[in-house]
């Protein structure tokens, strides 16, 4: 007789399971099953039979079998067997070895199966799904649903009576998404069977039961506030699925509504011993504050969604009486505490509702509005406080002064951070100017080890500023939430966007709020927040907001550009380190990485459409070298062509965030292709890197980057420091990214505004970004690299150490000892001028003028020995003479000439004057040698041998 087989052909079943079949037999069964499924799908127009059906059974025809016998043996109707096998041309003639399909077990049969509920559920879902997506012209939906209902009823009736209610509820609790007719059938069958179903969010039987049990336990608490607390406690330990079910359960809303009513009821409850009209309002504020204090955000949201409408209604009723609602000073303070815990976006409707109530007291305005619901509340309150800005007291006296105060506090934190950073960067810039790579590394490592408290302070300060940056990002999101027109894709200029708002009060609020966000402290903090948490680069909401912000303010544009650089250093540049231009798969891997930009937060950041970005990426891909001989000339040609093409694509013009980003990718890929080819020496690409940045349109041609020429970077300790990886591309790309970081920092040093502090701060934070992304840095690595960038570039703000001896101490002397100086010499050289300058950078320039390379250990040792052998009084006098000229030149070491013919002549004549010789002045340390020639004369007067 025909035997059942499983769908893998591994076993034949006849009243039980027999041993597995031999592999040859299994293969034969598999082929037969696939063939039968294909033939059936071809022979029918019924979509349900074009694929294997749930719980559908299969038999293989044996010798002597016929259709009636097979149907009788398996307790099914012949008509059903014929329906499930439309591929049979003549049901009276079936072939040995042929696979036939039998209908699933009946609902009654499944009811007796150990997994009956699950099996029946799966079958019911598939059938319900088929009905839901069937064309109304092909089937009668009512008839189909009635058939499903009958099957559910049959299944329930076949169960023992004590199991029916539970089984019906379990079926109802299932997720019937895309199978709505099945859910309708369960509801109808349960009603016919007299079974009452509990409401469900359809998250699954286990989840729904867990949620119901929580509500049963919560119901044991008689007091509304206690019940709410019990609900919140259980919610806090529940799984995410149970949390979702709880939030949708009617019982949960009943608990929350009761708690909100408990708070409102205080307004009508007489209070023993209470004095004053606002006593009841105070009790209400106390209750809502206490109940919401520790709630999970979702529960708190639901509580206020219930509480606020009730409060608005209570206020309205009170306004119709002789005793309007008066919350009072303490009540207002409590309400502000509660409002501050609300989420500006999730709880926006509740915040706006509370603002309509107008909870306010001039003596209770917090000194700091915080970054939560309270700031959003005051924005709403200001919006409601006047149709014109002239009478908007909340905006002018409360909201903006506190935002301005916060900006000042952030500025103070940034200044403190800069000052703390200056302790190392000042020493590194001055001492590092006369050190080799290894000496500077050792000096930085020793300093951070010896000054752990300083290092901890620096990290804590950085973290605090990063938190400020996150707050500013939240405020940016809040601004969009309240005024989405400001952030529309094609909203025009800032003034045009502001004018689109609903009223003059909102225009004033938006304009002042943008002014608050568009300040250097805010953009610095936001950048540091993202550097501290690079995962924010993959947050599409934050990147979209900053991208739009970049379109309406200059500082926003600069921030967007800097973040595109950071994004590329973290997400794209690491892929380039392994670029093999002779391997098509390697090039394709980079192409794939670039293509992912089209659906990443990067596109939100630069604010362009996918098609536009795709067109721009094609121009970039054309610059990536192919196999064969690669020359810098060819690559520069490709980059120039890319620059031209990008300039013709909207959103990628030079100066735009998108144009900035893709030109940077092109310059990096050219560098990577060059260094990984076999045609160029490994040390050369750093020279070409600057040329590539220029050709791509990123760096002004011929410009000094951060006051340093490219070859100075190549020959300094920086190039070797970033070359800790054995991969040549890591070294080259690290050099180019650091080069570009220096250039970006130098953009803070415009003729109109030489912001040395911002330049140094940017360099210290951005330096090493690429190296951190490729995993070659430690805490000391990126920080040390940033300090080395500052030391190399000479971008330090000296104003805070002028006319002081801030760094004239033992710590500086110990740092300088790493240059090979004797202790007394290091101490003497740590002394600062009256304006806070140090002589070592000038002496380093002098050494270079004598053809010494202080990055070379031999030359550096000669320089150190020269200073060590000076008599102490001679060294002190030399130092003091140089201090005077440094103060006179405002530390402009680079402008110090080798010779100045007229000045040198006068200097010599004054020395040789028999009556008024200036030698005593020089010996007293009060001379002003204004050229290296005059410095040689000064050495002669002091009895010091020239450096040779």
C-alpha positions in Angstrom: 0.0 0.0 0.0 1.0 3.6 -0.5 3.2 4.8 2.4 3.6 8.3 3.8 7.0 9.9 3.4 8.4 13.0 5.0 9.4 15.9 2.8 13.1 15.1 2.9 12.5 11.5 1.7 14.5 10.2 4.7 11.8 8.0 6.1 8.7 6.0 5.1 6.0 6.0 7.7 3.4 3.2 8.1 1.7 3.3 11.5 5.0 4.4 13.0 8.5 5.4 12.1 10.8 2.9 10.4 14.6 3.2 10.1 16.0 5.8 7.8 16.2 4.9 4.1 19.4 4.3 2.3 20.9 7.4 0.6 20.0 6.2 -2.9 16.4 5.7 -1.9 16.3 9.2 -0.2 17.6 10.8 -3.4 14.9 9.0 -5.4 12.2 10.3 -3.1 13.6 13.9 -3.2 13.6 13.9 -7.0 10.1 12.5 -7.1 8.8 15.1 -4.6 10.3 18.0 -6.5 8.9 16.7 -9.8 5.4 16.3 -8.3 5.4 19.8 -6.9 6.5 21.2 -10.2 3.8 19.3 -12.1 1.1 20.3 -9.7 2.1 24.0 -9.9 2.0 23.8 -13.7 -1.4 22.1 -13.8 -3.4 24.5 -11.6 -4.4 28.1 -11.5 -5.1 27.9 -7.7 -2.3 29.9 -6.1 -2.6 27.8 -2.9 -1.5 24.7 -4.8 1.5 26.3 -6.5 3.6 25.7 -3.4 3.8 23.1 -0.7 0.9 23.5 1.8 1.3 23.5 5.6 0.8 20.0 7.1 0.2 18.6 3.6 1.0 14.9 3.5 2.7 13.0 0.8 2.5 9.3 -0.2 4.4 7.3 -2.8 2.4 4.9 -4.8 3.2 1.2 -4.4 2.3 -1.7 -6.7 -1.4 -2.5 -6.7 -2.5 0.9 -5.2 -5.5 2.9 -6.5 -6.8 6.3 -5.6 -9.9 5.0 -3.7 -7.7 2.6 -1.6 -5.2 5.3 -0.8 -8.0 7.7 0.3 -9.7 5.0 2.4 -6.4 4.0 4.1 -5.6 7.6 5.1 -9.2 8.5 6.0 -9.7 11.2 3.5 -12.2 11.8 0.7 -11.3 10.9 -2.9 -12.6 14.3 -4.0 -10.1 16.0 -1.7 -7.2 13.8 -3.0 -8.2 14.8 -6.5 -8.3 18.5 -5.5 -4.8 18.3 -4.1 -3.4 16.5 -7.1 -4.5 18.5 -10.2 -1.5 17.1 -12.1 -3.3 13.7 -12.4 -4.5 13.4 -16.0 -6.6 10.3 -15.2 -7.3 9.6 -11.5 -8.1 6.0 -12.4 -4.5 5.4 -13.6 -1.7 6.2 -11.1 1.9 5.1 -11.6 4.1 3.1 -9.1 6.6 5.5 -7.5 4.5 8.5 -8.2 4.1 11.0 -5.4 0.6 12.1 -4.4 -0.5 14.8 -2.0 -3.1 14.2 0.7 -5.0 17.0 2.5 -3.8 18.0 5.9 -5.4 16.3 8.9 -8.9 17.5 9.8 -9.2 20.1 12.7 -10.7 17.2 14.8 -7.6 15.1 14.1 -5.3 17.9 15.0 -7.1 18.4 18.3 -5.8 15.0 19.4 -2.2 15.8 18.4 0.3 16.8 21.1 1.2 19.9 19.1 -2.3 20.3 17.9 -2.8 24.0 18.7 0.5 25.0 17.0 -0.2 22.8 13.9 -3.8 24.1 13.6 -2.6 27.7 14.0 0.0 27.4 11.2 -2.6 25.9 8.9 -5.2 28.6 9.8 -2.7 31.4 9.3 -1.8 30.2 5.8 -5.4 29.8 4.8 -6.3 33.2 6.3 -3.4 34.8 4.5 -4.5 33.3 1.2 -8.0 34.7 1.7 -6.8 38.1 2.6 -4.7 38.5 -0.5 -7.1 36.8 -2.9 -8.9 38.8 -5.6 -12.5 39.5 -4.6 -13.6 38.4 -8.0 -12.0 35.0 -7.6 -13.5 33.9 -4.3 -16.3 34.7 -2.0 -14.6 36.0 1.1 -17.7 35.5 3.3 -17.9 31.9 2.3 -14.2 31.4 2.9 -14.3 33.0 6.3 -17.3 30.9 7.2 -15.3 27.8 6.3 -12.4 28.9 8.5 -14.9 29.6 11.3 -16.3 26.1 11.0 -12.9 24.6 11.2 -12.0 26.6 14.3 -15.3 25.4 15.9 -14.5 21.8 14.9 -11.1 22.1 16.5 -12.4 23.6 19.7 -15.3 21.1 20.0 -12.8 18.2 19.6 -10.8 19.4 22.7 -11.7 18.3 26.2 -14.1 20.9 27.6 -11.6 22.1 30.2 -9.1 23.0 27.5 -11.3 24.9 25.1 -11.2 28.4 26.7 -7.4 28.3 27.0 -7.0 27.0 23.4 -9.4 29.7 22.0 -7.5 32.4 23.9 -4.1 31.1 22.7 -5.4 31.2 19.1 -6.7 34.7 19.5 -3.4 35.9 21.1 -1.5 34.9 18.0 -0.2 37.6 15.6 -2.6 37.5 12.7 -1.0 40.3 10.7 -1.6 39.6 6.9 -4.1 36.9 7.9 -7.0 39.0 9.2 -9.7 36.5 8.1 -8.2 33.9 10.4 -8.5 36.2 13.4 -12.1 36.9 12.4 -12.8 33.2 12.3 -11.3 32.7 15.8 -13.5 35.4 17.2 -16.6 34.1 15.5 -16.0 30.5 16.5 -15.3 31.5 20.1 -18.6 33.5 20.3 -20.5 30.5 18.9 -18.9 28.2 21.5 -19.8 30.7 24.3 -16.2 31.5 25.0 -15.3 35.1 26.2 -12.0 36.2 24.8 -9.8 38.7 26.7 -8.5 41.7 24.7 -5.1 41.1 23.2 -2.3 42.9 21.4 -1.7 39.7 19.5 2.0 39.3 20.6 1.7 35.6 21.1 0.2 33.4 23.8 3.2 33.4 26.1 3.7 37.1 25.9 0.1 38.0 26.4 -0.2 35.6 29.4 2.8 37.2 31.0 1.3 40.7 30.5 -2.0 39.6 32.0 -0.4 38.0 35.0 1.4 41.3 35.7 -1.9 43.2 35.6 -3.4 40.6 37.9 -0.6 41.2 40.4 -0.9 45.0 40.0 -4.6 44.7 40.7 -3.8 43.5 44.2 -2.7 47.1 45.1 -5.7 49.2 46.1 -4.2 52.6 46.0 -3.7 54.2 42.5 -0.2 55.4 43.2 0.9 52.0 44.6 -0.6 50.2 41.6 1.2 52.5 39.2 4.5 51.9 41.0 3.9 48.1 40.9 3.2 48.3 37.2 6.3 50.3 36.6 8.5 47.9 38.6 7.1 44.9 36.6 7.5 46.8 33.4 11.2 47.5 34.2 12.0 43.8 34.5 9.8 42.5 31.6 11.1 41.4 28.2 10.7 43.9 25.3 7.9 41.8 23.9 6.0 41.8 27.2 6.6 45.5 27.6 5.0 46.2 24.2 2.0 44.0 25.1 1.6 45.8 28.5 1.6 49.2 26.8 -1.3 48.0 24.6 -3.3 46.2 27.2 -6.5 48.0 28.4 -5.7 47.0 31.9 -2.5 49.0 31.8 -4.4 52.1 30.6 -6.9 51.6 33.5 -4.1 51.7 36.0 -2.5 54.8 34.5 -5.9 56.6 34.2 -6.6 55.8 37.8 -3.2 57.3 38.8 -3.8 60.5 36.8 -7.3 60.8 38.3 -5.7 60.4 41.8 -3.5 63.4 41.1 -6.4 65.5 39.7 -8.7 64.5 42.6 -6.4 66.5 45.0 -8.1 69.6 43.5 -11.4 68.7 45.0 -10.3 67.1 48.2 -10.5 69.2 51.4 -7.1 69.3 53.2 -7.0 69.5 56.9 -5.0 72.4 58.2 -4.3 73.7 54.7 -4.0 77.4 54.3 -4.2 79.5 51.1 -6.0 79.1 47.8 -3.2 77.1 46.2 -3.1 74.3 48.8 -5.1 71.8 46.7 -3.0 72.7 43.6 0.1 72.1 45.6 -1.2 68.7 46.6 -1.9 67.9 43.0 1.6 68.9 41.9 3.1 66.9 44.7 1.2 63.8 43.6 2.0 64.0 39.9 5.7 64.8 40.7 6.0 61.9 43.1 4.3 59.4 40.9 6.3 60.3 37.8 9.7 60.6 39.4 11.1 57.1 38.7 8.8 55.9 36.0 10.0 54.3 32.8 9.8 56.8 30.0 7.0 55.0 28.3 4.9 54.7 31.4 5.5 58.4 32.2 4.4 59.3 28.7 1.1 57.5 29.1 0.6 59.0 32.6 0.9 62.5 31.3 -1.2 61.8 28.2 -4.0 60.9 30.7 -3.1 63.7 33.3 -2.8 66.7 31.0 -6.3 66.6 29.4 -7.8 66.2 32.9 -5.8 69.1 34.2 -6.9 71.3 31.2 -10.5 70.4 32.0 -10.1 71.1 35.7 -8.5 74.5 34.8 -11.5 75.3 32.5 -14.0 74.5 35.2 -12.1 76.6 37.8 -12.0 79.5 35.4 -15.8 79.5 35.4 -15.8 80.1 39.2 -14.6 82.8 41.5 -11.6 80.8 42.4 -9.4 80.1 39.3 -6.6 77.6 39.5 -3.5 79.0 41.3 -0.6 76.5 41.5 1.6 78.8 43.6 5.4 79.0 44.0 6.1 75.5 45.5 3.5 73.9 43.2 5.2 75.4 40.2 8.6 74.2 41.3 7.2 70.7 41.6 5.5 70.8 38.2 8.8 72.1 36.6 10.6 69.1 38.2 8.0 66.8 36.6 8.1 68.5 33.2 11.9 68.3 33.1 11.7 64.5 33.0 9.5 64.5 29.9 11.0 63.8 26.5 10.7 66.8 24.2 9.7 64.8 21.2 7.8 61.8 22.6 5.9 64.0 25.1 5.5 67.0 22.8 1.7 67.0 23.0 1.7 66.8 26.8 4.3 69.6 27.0 2.3 71.8 24.7 -0.9 71.0 26.7 0.8 72.0 30.0 2.0 75.2 28.3 -1.6 76.0 27.4 -2.5 75.6 31.1 0.3 78.2 31.6 2.1 76.9 34.6 4.5 79.7 35.4 5.9 81.8 38.3 8.5 84.5 37.8 10.2 83.5 41.1 10.6 79.8 40.2 12.3 80.0 36.8 15.2 77.5 37.1 18.6 79.0 36.6 19.3 76.2 34.1 16.5 75.0 31.8 18.2 71.6 31.3 18.0 69.7 28.1 14.7 67.8 28.6 11.1 68.7 28.6 11.6 71.9 30.5 13.3 73.6 27.6 10.6 72.4 25.3 8.0 73.7 27.7 9.4 77.2 27.8 9.6 77.2 24.0 5.9 76.3 24.0 5.2 78.8 26.7 7.0 81.5 24.8 5.0 80.7 21.7 1.8 81.1 23.6 2.9 84.3 25.5 2.4 86.8 22.8 1.6 87.3 19.1 4.5 89.7 18.7 8.0 89.6 20.0 7.6 93.0 21.7 5.4 91.6 24.5 7.0 88.2 24.8 8.3 88.4 28.3 8.9 84.6 28.6 11.2 84.7 25.6 13.1 87.9 26.5 13.3 87.5 30.3 13.3 83.8 30.8 14.2 81.6 27.9 17.0 83.4 26.0 18.9 84.7 29.1 19.2 81.1 30.4 20.3 79.8 27.0 22.9 82.5 26.8 24.0 81.6 30.3 24.4 78.0 29.2 26.4 79.0 26.2 28.7 80.9 28.5 29.1 77.9 30.8 30.0 75.7 27.8 32.5 78.4 26.7 34.1 78.3 30.2 34.3 74.5 30.0 36.0 74.7 26.6 38.4 77.3 27.8 39.3 75.2 30.8 39.8 72.2 28.6 42.0 74.3 26.3 44.0 75.5 29.3 44.5 72.0 30.6 45.5 70.8 27.2 47.9 73.7 26.9 49.9 72.2 29.8 51.1 69.4 27.5 50.8 71.0 24.1 52.9 74.1 25.1 55.7 71.8 26.4 55.4 69.6 23.3 55.5 72.5 20.9 58.5 74.1 22.5 60.4 71.1 23.7 59.4 69.0 20.7 61.0 71.6 18.4 64.4 70.3 19.4 63.6 66.6 20.0 63.7 63.5 17.8 60.6 61.3 17.4 61.6 58.9 20.1 62.5 61.7 22.5 59.1 63.4 22.1 57.3 60.1 22.5 59.1 59.4 25.7 58.5 63.0 27.0 54.8 62.7 26.3 54.5 59.3 27.8 56.4 60.3 30.9 54.3 63.5 31.3 51.0 61.6 31.1 52.3 58.9 33.5 53.7 61.5 36.0 50.5 63.6 35.8 47.7 61.1 36.0 45.5 63.7 37.8 46.0 66.0 34.9 45.2 63.2 32.4 42.1 62.4 34.3 41.0 66.1 34.4 41.6 66.3 30.7 39.4 63.3 30.0 36.7 64.5 32.4 36.6 67.9 30.8 36.4 66.4 27.4 33.6 64.1 28.4 31.7 67.1 29.9 32.1 69.1 26.6 30.9 66.0 24.7 27.8 65.9 26.9 27.2 69.5 26.1 27.5 68.6 22.4 24.9 65.9 22.8 22.6 68.5 24.5 23.1 70.9 21.5 22.2 68.0 19.2 19.1 67.4 21.2 18.2 71.1 21.0 18.7 70.9 17.2 16.2 68.0 17.1 13.8 70.0 19.4 14.0 73.0 17.1 13.1 70.8 14.1 10.3 69.2 16.1 8.7 72.6 16.8 9.6 74.4 13.6 9.9 71.7 10.8 9.8 74.4 8.1 13.2 75.6 9.1 14.6 72.2 8.0 12.8 71.6 4.7 15.0 70.4 1.9 14.6 73.5 -0.3 13.7 76.1 2.3 16.0 78.8 1.0 18.0 81.1 3.2 17.7 81.2 6.9 15.6 84.4 6.8 13.3 82.9 4.2 12.8 79.8 6.4 12.1 81.9 9.5 9.5 83.9 7.6 7.5 80.8 6.8 6.6 80.2 10.5 3.1 80.8 11.8 3.5 84.0 13.7 5.9 86.7 14.7 6.4 85.1 18.2 7.6 81.9 16.6 9.8 83.8 14.2 11.5 85.5 17.1 11.9 82.3 19.1 13.3 80.4 16.1 15.7 83.2 15.1 17.0 83.5 18.7 17.3 79.8 19.1 19.3 79.4 16.0 21.5 82.3 17.2 22.0 80.2 20.4 23.0 77.1 18.4 25.1 79.0 15.9 28.0 79.9 18.1 31.6 78.5 18.2 31.1 76.9 21.6 28.1 74.9 20.3 29.7 73.7 17.1 32.9 72.8 19.0 30.9 70.8 21.6 28.8 69.0 18.9 32.0 68.0 17.0 33.6 66.7 20.2 30.4 64.7 21.0 30.6 62.9 17.7 34.3 62.4 18.0 33.6 60.9 21.4 30.8 58.7 20.1 31.5 57.9 16.5 28.4 55.8 16.4 26.5 59.1 16.1 27.9 59.2 12.6 25.5 56.3 11.8 22.5 58.0 13.3 20.5 59.2 10.3 18.4 61.7 12.4 21.5 63.5 13.8 23.3 63.6 10.5 20.2 64.9 8.6 19.7 67.6 11.1 23.4 68.7 11.0 23.2 68.5 7.2 20.2 70.9 7.1 21.8 73.1 9.8 24.8 73.3 7.5 22.6 74.8 4.8 21.4 77.7 6.8 24.5 78.9 8.8 28.2 79.2 8.0 29.2 77.5 11.3 26.8 74.7 10.5 28.3 74.3 7.0 31.8 74.1 8.6 30.6 71.6 11.1 29.0 69.5 8.4 32.2 69.5 6.4 34.3 68.5 9.5 31.9 65.6 10.2 32.1 64.4 6.6 35.8 64.2 7.1 35.4 62.3 10.3 32.8 60.0 8.7 35.2 59.2 5.8 38.2 58.6 8.1 36.1 56.1 10.1 34.0 54.5 7.4 35.9 54.7 4.1 39.6 55.3 4.7 40.2 52.0 6.5 39.0 50.1 3.5 41.6 52.0 1.4 44.5 50.7 3.5 44.2 47.3 1.8 43.5 48.6 -1.7 45.3 46.6 -4.3 44.9 48.3 -7.7 46.0 45.2 -9.5 43.2 43.1 -8.0 39.7 43.8 -9.4 38.1 42.3 -6.3 40.0 44.8 -4.1 38.8 47.7 -6.2 35.3 46.3 -6.2 35.3 46.1 -2.5 36.1 49.8 -2.3 33.4 50.5 -4.9 30.9 48.5 -2.8 31.9 50.5 0.3 31.3 53.8 -1.6 27.9 52.5 -2.9 26.7 52.0 0.6 27.0 55.7 1.1 23.9 56.1 -1.0 21.7 54.6 1.7 23.6 55.6 4.8 23.4 58.6 7.2 26.2 60.2 5.1 23.6 61.1 2.5 21.5 62.7 5.2 24.5 64.7 6.3 25.3 66.1 2.9 21.6 66.5 2.1 21.4 65.2 -1.4 19.1 62.7 -3.2 20.3 59.2 -3.9 20.4 59.7 -7.7 22.5 62.8 -7.4 24.9 61.1 -5.0 25.2 58.2 -7.4 26.2 60.5 -10.2 28.8 62.2 -8.0 30.2 58.8 -6.8 30.8 57.8 -10.4 33.1 60.8 -10.8 35.0 59.7 -7.7 35.3 56.1 -8.8 36.9 57.2 -12.0 39.8 58.5 -9.9 40.6 55.2 -8.2 43.6 53.8 -10.0 43.4 50.7 -12.2 46.0 48.0 -12.7 49.2 48.9 -14.6 51.7 51.7 -14.2 50.5 54.5 -11.9 52.0 57.9 -12.0 51.3 60.9 -9.9 50.8 62.9 -13.1 48.0 60.6 -14.2 46.4 60.6 -10.8 46.4 64.4 -10.7 44.7 64.5 -14.1 42.0 62.2 -12.8 41.5 64.3 -9.7 41.3 67.5 -11.8 38.6 65.9 -13.9 36.8 64.8 -10.8 36.9 68.3 -9.4 35.4 69.6 -12.7 32.6 67.1 -12.8 31.7 67.6 -9.1 31.5 71.3 -9.6 28.8 70.7 -12.2 26.6 68.6 -9.9 24.2 70.4 -7.5 25.2 69.8 -3.9 28.8 68.9 -4.7 30.2 72.3 -5.6 33.5 73.3 -4.0 32.7 74.6 -0.5 29.6 72.4 0.0 29.7 69.5 2.5 29.1 67.0 -0.2 31.8 68.4 -2.5 34.2 68.6 0.4 33.6 64.9 1.3 33.9 63.4 -2.2 36.9 65.4 -3.1 38.5 64.1 0.1 37.7 60.5 -0.9 39.3 61.1 -4.3 42.5 62.5 -2.7 42.7 59.5 -0.3 42.0 56.9 -2.9 44.7 58.4 -5.2 47.2 58.3 -2.3 46.2 54.7 -1.4 46.5 53.6 -5.1 49.9 55.3 -5.4 51.4 53.8 -2.2 50.2 50.3 -2.9 51.6 50.3 -6.4 55.0 49.0 -7.1 56.1 52.0 -9.2 56.6 54.5 -6.4 58.9 54.5 -3.4 57.0 54.2 -0.1 58.3 57.4 1.3 57.1 59.6 -1.6 53.3 59.7 -1.3 53.3 62.1 1.6 54.6 64.7 -0.9 52.0 63.8 -3.5 49.3 63.8 -0.8 49.3 67.5 -0.6 49.4 67.8 -4.3 46.3 65.5 -4.5 44.5 67.6 -1.9 45.3 70.7 -4.0 44.3 69.1 -7.3 41.0 67.8 -5.8 40.1 71.3 -4.9 40.4 70.8 -1.1 43.5 72.8 -0.3 44.6 76.1 -1.7 47.7 75.6 -3.9 51.0 76.7 -2.4 49.5 77.2 1.0 51.4 76.4 4.1 49.3 73.9 6.1 49.2 75.0 9.7 52.4 76.9 9.2 54.3 73.8 8.1 55.4 72.7 4.7 54.7 69.1 3.6 58.4 68.2 3.7 58.5 69.3 7.3 55.8 66.8 8.1 57.6 64.1 6.2 60.8 64.7 8.0 59.3 65.2 11.4 58.5 62.7 14.1 54.9 62.9 13.0 55.4 60.8 9.9 57.1 58.0 11.8 54.7 58.2 14.7 51.7 57.5 12.4 53.6 54.8 10.7 53.3 52.3 13.6 51.5 49.9 11.3 53.5 47.7 8.9 51.1 48.6 6.1 52.6 51.4 3.9 49.1 52.7 3.1 48.3 53.2 6.8 51.4 55.4 7.1 50.7 57.3 3.9 46.9 57.8 4.6 47.7 58.7 8.1 50.0 61.4 7.0 47.6 62.8 4.4 44.6 62.7 6.9 46.8 64.5 9.5 47.9 66.9 6.8 44.3 67.7 6.0 43.4 68.0 9.7 46.2 70.6 10.0 44.8 72.4 7.0 41.3 72.4 8.5 42.7 73.7 11.7 44.5 76.5 9.9 41.1 77.7 8.5 40.4 79.0 12.0 43.4 81.3 11.5 42.0 83.9 9.1 43.4 87.4 8.8 40.2 88.7 10.4 40.1 86.2 13.3 43.2 84.3 14.3 41.5 81.9 16.7 44.6 80.0 17.8 42.7 78.3 20.6 40.1 76.8 18.3 42.8 75.7 15.9 44.8 74.0 18.6 41.7 72.4 20.1 40.5 71.1 16.7 44.0 69.7 15.9 44.3 68.0 19.3 40.9 66.3 18.9 41.0 65.5 15.2 44.6 64.4 15.1 44.7 60.6 15.0 41.1 60.2 13.9 42.1 57.9 11.1 44.6 56.1 13.1 42.0 55.4 15.8 39.6 54.2 13.1 42.1 51.6 11.8 42.9 50.5 15.4 46.5 51.5 15.7 46.1 54.0 18.6 45.7 53.9 22.3 44.6 56.8 24.5 48.1 58.1 24.5 48.3 57.4 20.8 45.6 59.7 19.5 46.2 62.3 22.2 50.0 62.1 21.6 49.4 62.4 17.8 47.2 65.4 18.3 49.9 67.0 20.5 52.5 66.2 17.9 50.4 67.8 15.2 50.2 70.9 17.4 53.9 70.8 18.1 54.7 70.4 14.4 52.2 73.0 13.2 52.9 75.7 15.7 49.2 76.6 16.4 49.1 77.5 20.1 47.3 80.3 21.7 49.8 82.0 24.0 47.6 84.7 25.4 46.8 82.7 28.5 50.5 82.4 29.5 51.7 85.8 28.6 53.3 87.9 31.3 53.4 84.8 33.5 55.7 82.0 34.5 52.9 79.4 34.2 55.1 76.7 32.7 58.4 77.8 34.3 58.5 74.8 36.6 60.1 71.5 37.3 57.6 69.6 35.1 58.7 71.6 32.1 62.3 71.1 33.0 61.8 67.3 33.2 60.0 67.3 29.9 62.9 69.2 28.3 65.4 66.8 29.8 64.2 64.2 27.2 66.0 66.3 24.6 69.3 65.2 26.2 69.7 68.4 28.2 71.4 68.3 31.6 69.0 69.0 34.5 70.4 72.6 35.1 70.3 73.3 31.4 66.7 72.1 31.1 65.7 74.2 34.1 67.3 77.3 32.5 65.6 76.7 29.2 62.2 76.2 30.8 62.2 79.9 31.8 59.6 81.9 29.9 59.9 85.4 28.6 57.8 88.3 29.9 55.2 87.5 27.4 55.3 83.8 28.1 57.5 82.6 25.2 60.3 80.0 25.1 63.6 80.2 23.3 63.8 76.6 22.0 61.8 77.0 18.8 64.1 80.0 17.9 67.2 77.9 18.7 65.8 75.1 16.6 65.5 77.5 13.6 69.1 78.6 14.3 70.2 74.9 14.3 68.5 74.4 10.9 70.3 77.5 9.6 73.5 75.7 10.5 72.4 72.7 8.4 71.5 70.5 11.4 68.4 68.2 11.2 67.2 67.9 14.7 65.0 64.9 13.7 68.3 63.1 13.2 69.6 61.6 16.5 73.3 62.5 15.6 72.5 66.1 14.8 70.2 66.5 17.7 72.8 65.1 20.1 75.3 67.7 18.8 72.8 70.5 19.4 72.1 69.2 23.0 75.8 69.0 23.7 76.3 72.5 22.5 73.8 73.8 25.1 75.1 71.5 27.8 78.6 72.7 27.6 77.7 76.4 27.9 78.6 78.1 31.2 75.5 78.6 33.3 75.8 82.4 33.3 76.4 82.5 29.6 73.4 80.2 28.9 71.2 82.4 31.1 72.4 85.6 29.3 71.8 84.0 25.9 68.3 83.0 26.9 67.4 86.4 28.3 68.7 88.2 25.1 66.5 85.9 23.0 63.5 86.5 25.3 63.6 90.2 24.6 63.6 89.7 20.8 60.8 87.1 21.1 58.6 89.5 23.0 59.5 92.3 20.5 58.5 90.0 17.5 55.5 88.5 19.3 57.1 85.1 19.0 57.2 85.2 15.2 60.0 82.8 14.9 59.5 82.1 11.2 60.3 85.7 10.3 63.7 85.6 12.0 66.2 86.2 9.1 69.6 84.7 8.6 71.0 88.2 7.8 69.7 91.8 7.8 72.5 93.8 6.2 71.7 97.2 7.6 70.6 96.0 11.1 73.6 93.7 11.3 76.0 96.5 10.5 74.5 98.7 13.2 74.6 95.8 15.7 78.3 95.3 15.0 79.1 99.1 15.2 77.3 99.3 18.6 79.4 96.4 19.9 82.6 97.9 18.8 81.9 101.5 20.0 84.7 102.3 22.5 82.7 104.6 24.6 79.1 103.1 24.4 79.6 99.5 23.5 76.5 97.3 23.9 78.5 94.4 25.1 77.6 95.1 28.8 73.9 95.1 27.7 74.3 91.7 26.0 76.2 90.3 29.0 73.4 91.5 31.2 70.9 89.6 29.0 69.2 92.7 27.7 70.2 92.7 24.0 68.0 92.2 21.0 69.7 90.1 18.3 67.3 90.4 15.3 69.0 88.0 12.9 71.1 84.8 13.1 74.1 86.9 12.2 73.5 89.0 15.3 72.9 85.9 17.3 76.4 84.8 16.2 77.8 88.1 17.5 75.9 87.6 20.7 77.5 84.2 21.2 80.9 85.8 20.6 80.3 88.4 23.3 79.1 85.7 25.8 82.1 83.5 25.1 80.0 80.7 23.6 81.3 78.7 20.6 79.1 79.0 17.5 77.0 75.9 16.7 78.8 74.1 13.9 
